[in-house]
Amino acid sequence: MTRRYLPLRYRAVIHPDGDEYWVGSSDFPEMAGRARYADMAPEMMAADCLAYVIIERLHHRQDLPFPGVRERENELLVIPRHADVFDAEAD
């Protein structure tokens, strides 16, 4: 039996705000995170927030949006930081 990982990549937008930033996502309106640039890289914050909202939706048996295919202007595609949570077993 081998393990495969699901290719979960979702859109995220990083919004600068002085020496801080906040992240959001059009795929997950409930996704929001705020941090100082010195504390955590924006891409890492986006990945952490994404992992959290996916886990919450799965816990409440809510649907997940279709993962992003391409980046749009001012957006980046993010993989959940703790991606090993989302592995799938295949035979």
C-alpha positions as CSV (number, residue, x, y, z in Angstrom):
1,M,0.0,0.0,0.0
2,T,1.4,3.4,-0.9
3,R,0.4,6.8,0.3
4,R,-0.4,9.7,-2.0
5,Y,-1.0,13.3,-1.0
6,L,-3.9,15.3,-2.4
7,P,-2.7,18.3,-4.4
8,L,-4.5,21.0,-2.4
9,R,-3.5,24.4,-3.6
10,Y,-5.8,27.3,-3.0
11,R,-5.7,31.0,-3.8
12,A,-4.5,33.4,-1.1
13,V,-4.0,37.2,-1.1
14,I,-1.5,38.9,1.1
15,H,-2.4,42.5,2.1
16,P,0.4,44.7,3.4
17,D,-0.5,47.0,6.3
18,G,2.5,49.0,7.5
19,D,4.9,46.6,9.2
20,E,2.2,43.9,9.4
21,Y,0.1,42.1,6.8
22,W,-3.0,40.1,6.7
23,V,-4.0,37.1,4.5
24,G,-7.3,36.2,3.0
25,S,-8.7,33.9,0.3
26,S,-11.6,34.2,-2.2
27,D,-12.0,30.4,-1.9
28,F,-12.4,30.6,1.9
29,P,-14.1,33.8,3.0
30,E,-13.6,32.8,6.6
31,M,-9.8,32.6,6.2
32,A,-8.1,35.5,7.9
33,G,-4.8,35.9,9.6
34,R,-2.7,38.8,10.7
35,A,1.0,38.9,11.6
36,R,4.1,41.1,11.7
37,Y,6.6,40.6,8.9
38,A,9.3,39.9,11.5
39,D,7.2,37.1,13.1
40,M,6.4,34.9,10.1
41,A,6.8,35.0,6.3
42,P,3.5,35.9,4.6
43,E,3.5,32.6,2.6
44,M,3.8,30.6,5.8
45,M,1.0,32.5,7.5
46,A,-1.2,31.9,4.5
47,A,-0.4,28.2,4.5
48,D,-1.1,28.0,8.3
49,C,-4.5,29.8,7.9
50,L,-5.4,27.6,4.9
51,A,-4.7,24.4,6.9
52,Y,-6.8,25.7,9.7
53,V,-9.9,26.5,7.6
54,I,-9.7,23.2,5.7
55,I,-9.5,21.3,9.0
56,E,-12.5,23.3,10.3
57,R,-14.6,22.6,7.2
58,L,-13.8,18.9,7.2
59,H,-14.6,18.7,11.0
60,H,-18.0,20.3,10.3
61,R,-18.5,18.1,7.2
62,Q,-18.7,21.2,4.9
63,D,-17.7,21.1,1.3
64,L,-14.3,22.3,0.1
65,P,-14.1,24.5,-3.0
66,F,-12.3,23.1,-6.0
67,P,-8.5,23.8,-5.6
68,G,-7.0,26.6,-7.7
69,V,-5.5,25.9,-11.1
70,R,-3.7,29.2,-11.9
71,E,-2.6,32.2,-10.0
72,R,-4.5,35.4,-10.7
73,E,-3.1,38.8,-10.4
74,N,-2.0,39.7,-6.8
75,E,-2.8,36.1,-5.7
76,L,-0.6,33.1,-5.0
77,L,-1.4,29.5,-4.8
78,V,-0.8,28.1,-1.4
79,I,-0.4,24.5,-0.2
80,P,-1.6,23.9,3.4
81,R,1.5,24.0,5.7
82,H,0.6,20.9,7.6
83,A,-0.1,19.0,4.4
84,D,0.5,15.6,6.0
85,V,-2.9,16.0,7.6
86,F,-4.5,15.7,4.2
87,D,-2.9,12.5,3.0
88,A,-4.9,9.7,1.4
89,E,-4.2,6.0,1.3
90,A,-4.3,4.3,-2.0
91,D,-4.0,0.7,-2.8
